[in-house]
Amino acid sequence: MASSKRDKADYYTLKARSEGYPARSIYKLEEINQNFRIIKPGDSVLDVGASPGSWTLYTDRELIKGRGRIVSVDLNPLNLRCVPPTVIFFQGDAFSKEIRAKLIELGPYDAIISDAAPMTTGIRTVDTSRSENLAEEVVHLSEEHLKTHGNLVIKIFQGGGEERILKRMRELFYKARAFKPKASRDDSFELFLIGLDKK
Ligand SMILES: C[S@@+](CC[C@H](N)C(=O)[O-])C[C@H]1O[C@@H](n2cnc3c(N)ncnc32)[C@H](O)[C@@H]1O
């Protein structure tokens, strides 16, 4: 197992490569699902900020197990050798009028998972505020288009209003909490907000 920060990055990156995933982020979703059982076989899942495609591929292979549907959306294309038949991909801004309408048309969803992150500028206040906006958009989407008893995962940069968003999630879900996966880089200020069992 990894010992230093750099080793840890290498460990997860190499592991992802050897298992056929385009990004090390797969291990964050794996850890989240092991802890909270977000997705089960046959579910309909919306994956926001899906490129290059590790979460989408892992969801197909290990969580819905080739059954159900994954609607994936990103500003950038997926980078998968083979896009599984369960996946419908849209390229564009998930919250633009046009793409949002398409996502809604294919819902409602059993789970909404968002690893969406803004292009970072290095200016912490700008980055956290952009991340907060994305997280808020995903919460809005889940208010109407996540099924009752559905689950939600949202990435947010710490310092980006996570307490306020968590408070809203506690109103919408029977359980809501913040989670920092071990697979997150030590120097990353990302956090995942988990909403379980929508009211
Ligand atoms: C950390 S990456 C996601 C990695 C992905 N979960 C995986 O496992 O391969 C964050 C992604 O969020 C996307 N993103 C940011 N804002 C977005 C938006 N408004 N609509 C769609 N995608 C967005 C970025 O283009 C970027 O690809």
PDBQT file of the ligand as one rigid body, heavy atoms in Angstrom, charges set to zero:
ROOT
HETATM    1  C1  LIG A 201     -12.781  15.155 -11.722  1.00  0.00    +0.000 C 
HETATM    2  S1  LIG A 201     -13.459  15.178 -13.306  1.00  0.00    +0.000 S 
HETATM    3  C2  LIG A 201     -14.570  13.824 -13.249  1.00  0.00    +0.000 C 
HETATM    4  C3  LIG A 201     -13.906  12.475 -13.294  1.00  0.00    +0.000 C 
HETATM    5  C4  LIG A 201     -14.909  11.356 -13.528  1.00  0.00    +0.000 C 
HETATM    6  N1  LIG A 201     -15.801  11.180 -12.400  1.00  0.00    +0.000 N 
HETATM    7  C5  LIG A 201     -14.233  10.033 -13.776  1.00  0.00    +0.000 C 
HETATM    8  O1  LIG A 201     -14.266   9.180 -12.884  1.00  0.00    +0.000 OA
HETATM    9  O2  LIG A 201     -13.670   9.829 -14.852  1.00  0.00    +0.000 OA
HETATM   10  C6  LIG A 201     -14.541  16.548 -13.230  1.00  0.00    +0.000 C 
HETATM   11  C7  LIG A 201     -15.340  16.767 -14.503  1.00  0.00    +0.000 C 
HETATM   12  O3  LIG A 201     -16.393  17.709 -14.258  1.00  0.00    +0.000 OA
HETATM   13  C8  LIG A 201     -16.714  18.263 -15.525  1.00  0.00    +0.000 C 
HETATM   14  N2  LIG A 201     -17.611  19.419 -15.407  1.00  0.00    +0.000 N 
HETATM   15  C9  LIG A 201     -17.383  20.578 -14.761  1.00  0.00    +0.000 A 
HETATM   16  N3  LIG A 201     -18.423  21.426 -14.912  1.00  0.00    +0.000 NA
HETATM   17  C10 LIG A 201     -19.352  20.766 -15.664  1.00  0.00    +0.000 A 
HETATM   18  C11 LIG A 201     -20.652  21.105 -16.155  1.00  0.00    +0.000 A 
HETATM   19  N4  LIG A 201     -21.205  22.301 -15.926  1.00  0.00    +0.000 N 
HETATM   20  N5  LIG A 201     -21.316  20.198 -16.900  1.00  0.00    +0.000 NA
HETATM   21  C12 LIG A 201     -20.745  18.989 -17.170  1.00  0.00    +0.000 A 
HETATM   22  N6  LIG A 201     -19.530  18.610 -16.726  1.00  0.00    +0.000 NA
HETATM   23  C13 LIG A 201     -18.837  19.475 -15.983  1.00  0.00    +0.000 A 
HETATM   24  C14 LIG A 201     -15.339  18.576 -16.103  1.00  0.00    +0.000 C 
HETATM   25  O4  LIG A 201     -15.397  18.738 -17.496  1.00  0.00    +0.000 OA
HETATM   26  C15 LIG A 201     -14.522  17.363 -15.670  1.00  0.00    +0.000 C 
HETATM   27  O5  LIG A 201     -14.428  16.405 -16.695  1.00  0.00    +0.000 OA
ENDROOT
TORSDOF 0
